Amino acid sequence: MRTGLDQFLDYLQAMAVQSPPGWAGSVWFVLRVGEDCAGIRTQDVGAPLRFLRQMAGAPPRQFGTSGFAPEIVDDDNPARHYIAFVFVGFWLPAVLATPLLYLWEVAGFVRYGGYWSPKDVVNGRIGIQHGCWLRRTSPALLPALVAGALADRA
C-alpha cells in the first residue's frame, strides 16, 4: 500500500525531473513545491495578512501522515511544515532561518492557546537543513534526503 510519504516522494521526484538545470531550476523547484505543498505564494508577499493566512491554511497538495516518522507528525500534513522550512532554508542562511522557525512556532503557540510543538521544531530544523543543501546542489537528490530523514522506521 502506498503511503502519504510515498506520494510525497513521487511528487518531489516529478517536480525535480521537470525543473530546469542549474540555479534557475533550483529556484523554480523551491517556488513550485513551496506553493503546492505549503501555500507559499510569493506574489502575495506584499499583502502580509493574506500571505500568512495562505501559509497557515491547507495547501493545494496534501499527503497525510502515513509513512512519516511519528517524531515529526503533530497534525494531518507534516509535508506542509517540512516544505515551508525547506523554502526558508533555501533562501536564508541557517543562522537566520533557525530563529525564524522559532518565531513561527511562538506565533503558533499564541495562536493555538499555549500549544508548543516540539515535533514541528524537529520537522522545521530538518527542512532548514535540506533547504540549505538544496541551495548548494540540485532538486534531484531531495527525495532521497526526505526518505532518509522523514520516513517512519517502525
N, CA and C of each residue as an Amber inpcrd file, in Angstrom:
protein
   462
   0.8360000  -1.1900000   0.0000000   0.0000000   0.0000000   0.0000000
   0.8820000   1.2540000   0.0000000   0.5550000   2.2100000  -0.8510000
   1.3000000   3.4600000  -0.9650000   0.9200000   4.3960000   0.1760000
   1.9300000   4.9040000   0.8490000   1.7030000   5.8120000   1.9700000
   1.6890000   7.2580000   1.4810000   1.3040000   8.1510000   2.3890000
   1.3910000   9.5720000   2.0780000   2.8220000   9.9940000   1.7960000
   3.7690000   9.4120000   2.5320000   5.1790000   9.7260000   2.2760000
   5.5810000   9.2610000   0.8790000   5.1290000   8.0810000   0.4650000
   5.4250000   7.6070000  -0.8950000   4.9000000   8.5850000  -1.9430000
   3.6910000   9.0660000  -1.7290000   3.1010000  10.0220000  -2.6740000
   3.8830000  11.3400000  -2.6730000   4.3160000  11.7690000  -1.5050000
   5.1210000  12.9800000  -1.3840000   6.4450000  12.8080000  -2.1280000
   7.0870000  11.6600000  -1.9480000   8.3460000  11.3880000  -2.6470000
   8.1350000  11.3560000  -4.1590000   7.0390000  10.7430000  -4.6180000
   6.7200000  10.7250000  -6.0490000   6.5500000  12.1410000  -6.5890000
   5.8330000  12.9660000  -5.8240000   5.6190000  14.3560000  -6.2300000
   6.9550000  15.1050000  -6.3260000   7.7960000  14.9890000  -5.2970000
   9.0950000  15.6720000  -5.3160000   9.9450000  15.2130000  -6.4940000
   9.9300000  13.9140000  -6.7530000  10.6960000  13.3750000  -7.8870000
  10.1800000  13.9520000  -9.2040000   8.8640000  14.0040000  -9.3740000
   8.2870000  14.5480000 -10.6030000   8.6630000  16.0180000 -10.7840000
   8.6150000  16.7880000  -9.7090000   8.9740000  18.2060000  -9.8020000
  10.4710000  18.3780000 -10.0750000  11.2980000  17.5240000  -9.4910000
  12.7410000  17.5960000  -9.7410000  13.0440000  17.3020000 -11.2040000
  12.3510000  16.3370000 -11.7830000  12.5500000  15.9980000 -13.1970000
  12.1270000  17.1600000 -14.0870000  11.0670000  17.8580000 -13.7090000
  10.5700000  18.9830000 -14.5140000  11.4010000  20.2460000 -14.3720000
  12.2010000  20.3440000 -13.3140000  12.9280000  21.5920000 -13.0840000
  14.0600000  21.7640000 -14.0960000  14.2370000  22.9820000 -14.5700000
  15.3510000  23.2540000 -15.4840000  16.6940000  23.0150000 -14.7890000
  17.7590000  22.8540000 -15.5460000  19.0670000  22.6320000 -14.9190000
  19.5990000  23.8920000 -14.2440000  20.5110000  23.6860000 -13.3170000
  21.2320000  24.7830000 -12.6870000  20.4320000  25.5320000 -11.6400000
  20.9510000  26.7210000 -11.2950000  20.3520000  27.5520000 -10.2610000
  18.8980000  27.8890000 -10.5820000  18.6150000  28.2160000 -11.8470000
  17.2400000  28.5590000 -12.2360000  16.2920000  27.4020000 -11.9350000
  16.7470000  26.1900000 -12.1250000  15.9220000  25.0200000 -11.8370000
  15.6850000  24.8410000 -10.3540000  16.7000000  25.1100000  -9.5490000
  16.5290000  25.0150000  -8.1030000  15.5320000  26.0580000  -7.6000000
  15.6310000  27.2750000  -8.1350000  14.6900000  28.3370000  -7.7670000
  13.2760000  27.9480000  -8.1960000  13.1140000  27.4900000  -9.4360000
  11.8030000  27.0590000  -9.9180000  11.2340000  25.9700000  -9.0120000
  12.0610000  24.9990000  -8.6750000  11.6380000  23.8750000  -7.8410000
  11.1520000  24.3520000  -6.4750000  11.9410000  25.1580000  -5.7910000
  11.5700000  25.5670000  -4.4300000  10.3310000  26.4610000  -4.4530000
  10.1790000  27.3010000  -5.4640000   8.9710000  28.1120000  -5.5700000
   7.7480000  27.2410000  -5.8490000   7.9060000  26.2780000  -6.7280000
   6.7810000  25.3900000  -7.0940000   6.3410000  24.5300000  -5.9200000
   7.2730000  23.8220000  -5.2790000   6.8760000  22.9570000  -4.1610000
   6.4350000  23.7950000  -2.9640000   7.0030000  24.9840000  -2.7990000
   6.5670000  25.8770000  -1.7300000   5.1070000  26.2770000  -1.8890000
   4.7150000  26.6010000  -3.0990000   3.3220000  26.9760000  -3.3430000
   2.4040000  25.7570000  -3.2540000   2.7810000  24.6720000  -3.9060000
   1.9260000  23.4820000  -3.9460000   1.7510000  22.8220000  -2.5820000
   2.8270000  22.7130000  -1.8270000   2.8030000  21.9150000  -0.5960000
   2.6830000  22.7290000   0.6830000   3.0030000  24.0190000   0.6310000
   2.9610000  24.8380000   1.8470000   2.1310000  26.1070000   1.6970000
   1.5700000  26.3320000   0.5200000   0.7540000  27.5250000   0.3240000
   1.5400000  28.8160000   0.3040000   2.8230000  28.7440000  -0.0190000
   3.6670000  29.9400000  -0.0690000   3.5590000  30.5430000  -1.4650000
   2.7930000  31.6030000  -1.5600000   2.6090000  32.3160000  -2.8280000
   3.3960000  33.6220000  -2.7420000   4.6050000  33.6050000  -3.2970000
   5.4790000  34.7690000  -3.1610000   4.8820000  36.0220000  -3.7990000
   4.0030000  35.8620000  -4.7750000   3.3860000  37.0400000  -5.3910000
   2.4770000  37.7820000  -4.4110000   2.1150000  37.1380000  -3.2850000
   1.2630000  37.7800000  -2.2900000   2.0400000  38.3300000  -1.0910000
   3.3610000  38.3260000  -1.1500000   4.1510000  38.7910000  -0.0110000
   3.8810000  40.2680000   0.3050000   3.4290000  41.0290000  -0.6820000
   3.0880000  42.4390000  -0.4700000   1.8030000  42.6420000   0.3250000
   1.0380000  41.5570000   0.4970000  -0.1780000  41.5830000   1.3200000
   0.0550000  40.6190000   2.4870000   0.7550000  41.0750000   3.5330000
   1.2270000  40.1690000   4.5850000   0.1480000  39.3160000   5.2550000
  -1.0210000  39.8770000   5.5140000  -2.0590000  39.0790000   6.1740000
  -2.5430000  37.9430000   5.2770000  -2.7490000  38.2300000   4.0090000
  -3.1570000  37.1820000   3.0640000  -2.0460000  36.1430000   2.9280000
  -0.8200000  36.6060000   2.8360000   0.3350000  35.7220000   2.7050000
   0.4210000  34.7590000   3.8970000   0.3080000  35.2840000   5.1020000
   0.3900000  34.4450000   6.3100000  -0.8130000  33.5040000   6.4240000
  -2.0060000  33.9800000   6.0500000  -3.1970000  33.1250000   6.0720000
  -3.0350000  31.9410000   5.1220000  -2.4800000  32.1940000   3.9440000
  -2.2690000  31.1160000   2.9800000  -1.2980000  30.0830000   3.5360000
  -0.2330000  30.5430000   4.1640000   0.7600000  29.6090000   4.7010000
   0.2060000  28.8100000   5.8660000  -0.7060000  29.3850000   6.6280000
  -1.2820000  28.6840000   7.7810000  -2.4280000  27.7540000   7.3650000
  -2.9420000  27.9410000   6.1690000  -4.0850000  27.1460000   5.7200000
  -3.6730000  25.8540000   5.0330000  -4.6430000  25.2360000   4.4180000
  -4.4170000  23.9700000   3.7040000  -3.8830000  24.2560000   2.2980000
  -2.7130000  23.7500000   1.9720000  -2.1530000  23.9740000   0.6360000
  -2.8470000  23.0980000  -0.4150000  -2.6310000  23.4050000  -1.6860000
  -3.2570000  22.6120000  -2.7470000  -2.8930000  21.1150000  -2.7060000
  -1.6490000  20.7960000  -2.3790000  -1.2080000  19.3960000  -2.3140000
  -1.0190000  18.9960000  -0.8630000  -1.6640000  17.8990000  -0.4820000
  -1.5410000  17.3640000   0.8680000  -1.3000000  15.8630000   0.7710000
  -0.5610000  15.3230000   1.7310000  -0.1400000  13.9240000   1.6390000
  -0.4910000  13.0920000   2.8700000  -1.1140000  13.6870000   3.8500000
  -1.4740000  12.9450000   5.0510000  -0.2680000  12.6100000   5.9040000
  -0.4400000  11.6730000   6.8240000   0.6140000  11.3480000   7.7900000
   1.2020000   9.9570000   7.6180000   0.5610000   9.0960000   6.8340000
   1.0390000   7.7110000   6.7410000   2.4330000   7.6560000   6.1260000
   3.2920000   6.8900000   6.7680000   4.6620000   6.7260000   6.3020000
   5.6470000   7.7230000   6.8760000   5.1590000   8.8100000   7.4630000
   6.0380000   9.8130000   8.0610000   6.4260000   9.3820000   9.4700000
   7.6310000   9.7110000   9.8840000   8.1170000   9.3760000  11.2230000
   7.2430000  10.0570000  12.2740000   6.8210000   9.3130000  13.2980000
   5.9900000   9.9130000  14.3490000   6.6680000  11.0890000  15.0520000
   7.9890000  11.1360000  15.0400000   8.7290000  12.2080000  15.7080000
   8.5330000  13.5780000  15.0560000   7.9550000  13.6120000  13.8380000
   7.7660000  14.8950000  13.1520000   6.2990000  15.1910000  12.8660000
   5.3930000  14.3170000  13.2810000   3.9780000  14.4670000  12.9440000
   3.2140000  15.0300000  14.1370000   2.6670000  16.2400000  13.9680000
   1.8030000  16.7910000  15.0130000   0.4650000  17.2630000  14.4570000
   0.2780000  17.1470000  13.1400000  -1.0170000  17.4700000  12.5390000
  -1.2200000  16.5570000  11.3350000  -2.2060000  16.8480000  10.5140000
  -2.5450000  15.9390000   9.4180000  -1.7520000  16.1750000   8.1310000
  -0.7530000  17.0690000   8.1700000   0.0220000  17.3460000   6.9500000
   1.4610000  17.7500000   7.2780000   2.2920000  16.8030000   7.7050000
   3.6770000  17.1500000   8.0460000   4.4860000  17.6490000   6.8500000
   4.1010000  17.2780000   5.6360000   4.8280000  17.7530000   4.4540000
   4.7360000  19.2750000   4.3310000   3.6220000  19.8530000   4.7430000
   3.4480000  21.3120000   4.6540000   4.5030000  22.0370000   5.4900000
   4.6620000  21.6010000   6.7280000   5.6230000  22.2590000   7.6090000
   7.0560000  22.0330000   7.1120000   7.3410000  20.8180000   6.6910000
   8.6730000  20.4960000   6.1740000   9.0070000  21.3980000   4.9820000
   8.1230000  21.4460000   3.9910000   8.3920000  22.2300000   2.7820000
   8.4820000  23.7230000   3.0950000   7.6770000  24.2130000   4.0290000
   7.7780000  25.6290000   4.4000000   9.1920000  25.9560000   4.8620000
   9.8110000  25.0400000   5.6030000  11.1530000  25.3350000   6.1050000
  12.2510000  24.9080000   5.1450000  11.9570000  24.0590000   4.1800000
  12.8810000  23.8830000   3.0480000  12.9690000  25.2250000   2.3230000
  11.8160000  25.8450000   2.1000000  11.7510000  27.1450000   1.4480000
  12.5890000  28.1760000   2.2140000  12.3900000  28.2480000   3.5260000
  13.1290000  29.2020000   4.3550000  14.6300000  28.9040000   4.3070000
  14.9950000  27.6330000   4.4450000  16.4010000  27.2470000   4.4230000
  17.0660000  27.4710000   3.0780000  16.2730000  27.4220000   2.0210000
  16.8080000  27.6890000   0.6870000  17.1840000  29.1670000   0.5440000
  16.3320000  30.0550000   1.0610000  16.5400000  31.4850000   0.8470000
  17.3860000  32.1590000   1.9120000  17.4240000  31.5820000   3.1170000
  18.1620000  32.2150000   4.2090000  19.2590000  31.2930000   4.7300000
  20.3650000  31.8560000   5.1770000  21.3580000  31.0100000   5.8460000
  20.7620000  30.4670000   7.1470000  21.2750000  29.3320000   7.5900000
  20.7300000  28.6630000   8.7780000  20.7270000  29.5760000  10.0000000
  21.7040000  30.4620000  10.1030000  21.7900000  31.3590000  11.2550000
  20.5850000  32.3080000  11.3160000  19.9380000  32.5840000  10.1930000
  18.7200000  33.3970000  10.1640000  17.4590000  32.5330000  10.0860000
  17.5570000  31.4160000   9.3890000  16.3950000  30.5430000   9.2110000
  15.9500000  29.9040000  10.5240000  16.8950000  29.5200000  11.3630000
  16.5480000  28.8540000  12.6270000  15.7700000  29.7740000  13.5610000
  16.1910000  31.0250000  13.7740000  15.3480000  31.9180000  14.5970000
  13.9560000  32.1360000  13.9930000  13.8600000  32.1530000  12.6660000
  12.5550000  32.2920000  12.0260000  11.6570000  31.0960000  12.3500000
  12.2310000  29.9050000  12.3820000  11.4750000  28.7170000  12.7800000
  10.8950000  28.9030000  14.1770000  11.7200000  29.3300000  15.1160000
  11.2480000  29.5110000  16.4880000  10.2310000  30.6450000  16.5870000
  10.4170000  31.7060000  15.8180000   9.4450000  32.7980000  15.7930000
   8.0950000  32.2960000  15.2830000   8.1150000  31.4710000  14.2270000
   6.8860000  30.8880000  13.6770000   6.2060000  30.0050000  14.7290000
   6.9900000  29.2370000  15.4620000   6.4230000  28.3630000  16.4950000
   5.8680000  29.1780000  17.6650000   6.5320000  30.2820000  18.0240000
   5.9970000  31.1540000  19.0680000   4.6580000  31.7380000  18.6110000
   4.5790000  32.1530000  17.3610000   3.3100000  32.6610000  16.8200000
   2.2320000  31.5850000  16.9020000   2.5800000  30.3500000  16.5860000
   1.6330000  29.2480000  16.7110000   1.2350000  28.9980000  18.1550000
   2.1860000  29.1420000  19.0510000   1.9200000  28.9740000  20.4790000
   0.8490000  29.9750000  20.9340000   0.9740000  31.2010000  20.4840000
  -0.0030000  32.2320000  20.8270000  -1.3330000  31.9410000  20.1250000
  -1.2570000  31.6310000  18.8430000  -2.4690000  31.4000000  18.0420000
  -3.2790000  30.2200000  18.5530000  -2.5940000  29.1550000  18.9640000
  -3.2940000  27.9340000  19.3660000  -3.4460000  27.7960000  20.8820000
  -3.3800000  28.8900000  21.5880000  -3.6900000  28.9000000  23.0060000
  -2.7150000  28.1550000  23.8950000  -1.4370000  28.3280000  23.6500000
  -0.4320000  27.7570000  24.5410000   0.0760000  26.3880000  24.1540000
  -0.1890000  25.9560000  22.9200000   0.3060000  24.6500000  22.4710000
   1.6490000  24.8270000  21.7820000   2.6860000  24.2040000  22.3280000
   4.0300000  24.2240000  21.7430000   4.2940000  22.8650000  21.1220000
   4.7840000  22.8320000  19.9050000   5.0070000  21.5720000  19.2100000
   6.4920000  21.2910000  19.0040000   7.0920000  20.4660000  19.8630000
   8.4820000  20.0840000  19.6290000   8.6400000  19.2890000  18.3320000
   7.5880000  18.5940000  17.9030000   7.6580000  17.8360000  16.6450000
   7.7750000  18.7820000  15.4520000   7.0690000  19.8990000  15.4930000
   7.1980000  20.8900000  14.4200000   8.6050000  21.4840000  14.3930000
   9.1960000  21.6790000  15.5500000  10.5570000  22.2200000  15.6080000
  11.5240000  21.2290000  14.9600000  11.4050000  19.9490000  15.2810000
  12.2700000  18.9260000  14.6690000  12.0560000  18.9120000  13.1600000
  10.8020000  18.8830000  12.7290000  10.4760000  18.8700000  11.3030000
  11.0390000  20.1150000  10.6170000  10.8640000  21.2770000  11.2290000
  11.3700000  22.5250000  10.6550000  12.8820000  22.5640000  10.5660000
  13.5590000  22.0430000  11.5790000  15.0300000  22.0300000  11.5500000
  15.5340000  21.1320000  10.4110000  14.8630000  20.0010000  10.2000000
  15.2210000  19.1250000   9.0710000  14.9810000  19.8710000   7.7610000
  13.8370000  20.5390000   7.6520000  13.5320000  21.3060000   6.4390000
  14.5640000  22.3840000   6.1630000  14.9890000  23.0960000   7.1920000
  16.0180000  24.1340000   7.0130000  17.3160000  23.5160000   6.5070000
  17.7330000  22.4180000   7.1110000  18.9630000  21.7440000   6.6500000
  18.8500000  21.3410000   5.1880000  17.7080000  20.7770000   4.8220000
  17.5200000  20.3380000   3.4350000  17.4260000  21.5280000   2.4790000
  16.8210000  22.6320000   2.9280000  16.7750000  23.8300000   2.0930000
  18.1600000  24.4080000   1.8500000  18.9850000  24.4310000   2.8820000
  20.3760000  24.8920000   2.7290000  21.1320000  23.9810000   1.7660000
  20.8930000  22.6910000   1.8880000  21.5270000  21.7270000   0.9850000
  21.0570000  21.9680000  -0.4440000  19.7470000  22.1470000  -0.6220000
  19.1780000  22.3590000  -1.9520000  19.7770000  23.5940000  -2.6170000
  20.0360000  24.6320000  -1.8390000  20.6290000  25.8610000  -2.3760000
  21.9810000  25.5690000  -3.0300000  22.7170000  24.6120000  -2.4840000
  24.0680000  24.3220000  -2.9690000  24.1270000  23.2130000  -4.0180000
  23.0530000  22.4490000  -4.1740000  23.1190000  21.2880000  -5.0600000
  21.9880000  21.2940000  -6.0720000  21.1720000  20.2290000  -6.0690000
  20.1530000  20.0520000  -7.0960000  18.8910000  19.4360000  -6.5070000
  17.7150000  19.7810000  -7.0510000  16.4720000  19.1760000  -6.5810000
  16.4260000  17.6540000  -6.7540000  17.2080000  17.1170000  -7.6570000
  17.1450000  15.6840000  -7.9570000  17.4420000  14.7990000  -6.7470000
  18.2110000  15.2860000  -5.7930000  18.5660000  14.4560000  -4.6440000
  17.6670000  14.6770000  -3.4290000  16.7660000  15.6560000  -3.4880000
  15.9100000  15.9270000  -2.3330000  15.0310000  14.7330000  -1.9450000
  14.4250000  14.0080000  -2.8930000  13.6130000  12.8560000  -2.4760000
  14.3860000  11.8370000  -1.6240000  15.6320000  11.6060000  -1.9290000
  16.4270000  10.6690000  -1.1240000  16.6690000  11.2200000   0.2790000
  16.9120000  12.5220000   0.3890000  17.0590000  13.1330000   1.7070000
  15.7690000  13.0160000   2.5140000  14.6500000  13.2620000   1.8550000
  13.3510000  13.1590000   2.5250000  13.1260000  11.7380000   3.0090000
  13.3680000  10.7650000   2.1420000  13.1620000   9.3610000   2.5200000
  14.0220000   8.9920000   3.7290000  15.2340000   9.5000000   3.7610000
  16.1330000   9.1700000   4.8700000  15.7870000   9.8780000   6.1610000
  15.2410000  11.0790000   6.0860000  15.0210000  11.8780000   7.2960000
  13.5860000  11.8570000   7.8170000  12.6020000  11.6570000   6.9410000
  11.2140000  11.8040000   7.3560000  10.4380000  10.4890000   7.4440000
  11.0500000   9.3790000   7.0120000  10.3170000   8.1020000   6.9530000
  10.1720000   7.4580000   8.3170000   9.0140000   6.8280000   8.5110000
   8.7580000   6.0310000   9.7110000   9.5860000   4.7530000   9.6200000
  10.4320000   4.5370000  10.5760000  11.3290000   3.3680000  10.5550000
  10.7410000   2.1470000  11.2620000   9.5330000   2.2850000  11.7930000
   8.9220000   1.1470000  12.5320000   8.5000000   0.0160000  11.6190000
